[in-house]
């Protein structure tokens, strides 16, 4: 859900398999959480606990060896 209270869920699909980095970035550009994820199927689902984050706007950056994508979310 966006806005999120305690958990955000992410579904990653595509032909890439392997490790990717997920970084949550605050409003001033500082990383506040980093997680390494392993995508081992065509579509993989991941959950992130954001309960301890201060309410505000954040970005979730997913990085693979081939690309990077950033998604904005709001923490209530």
N, C-alpha and C positions, 0 to 999 in steps of 0.2 A: 504493500500500500504506500501511496505517496500523498499526503505526508505520513511519516512513520512514527510510531511511538516507541517500540522496543525492538522490532525485527524488520529487516528488509529482505526480500527474496529476489533472487536473480536467476534467470534462465539463460544459459549460453548455448547457442546452437551454431552449427556450421561444420565445415570439414576439418577444422583444426583439432588435433588431439595432443594432449600433453599438459605441461605446467603453464600456468598463467599467474600473474600477480594482480591482486586487488588491493588498491590503496584508497582509503577514505581521506579526503582533503577538506580542511575547514575553509571558512570564508576568506581567510588571509593567505591561503595557499600552503598551509602547513599540513603535512601528513599526520593524521591522528590515529590511524590504524593501518596495518599492512598484513595481508594474508596471502599465502601461496596456495593456489587451488590446482587440482588435477582434473582436467576434462578428459574423460575416458570413454565417452559415447557421443553420438551425433548431437544429442541434447542433454545437457547436464544442469542440475538445479543446485543452487547454493543459498544459504541463509547467513545473514550477518546480524549479530547482536549490536544494536545501537542504543540500548537503554541508557548507558552511562554518558552519552554525548549530550552536550548543551544544546537546547533548542536552537534551530537556525538552518541555514542552507549549507549543504555539503555537496561534494562531488565524489563519485565513485569511479576511479580510473582502473580499467582493465587493460593489462599489457601482456602481449605475447611476443615471441621473437619476430613476428611478422606485422603486427599492428597494435594500435592503442585506441581505446574508445573510452569516452568520459560521459557519465550519466549524472544528472543533477537530481538530488532528492532533498526533501525538507524533513527535519527532525522536529517533532512537536515537543 
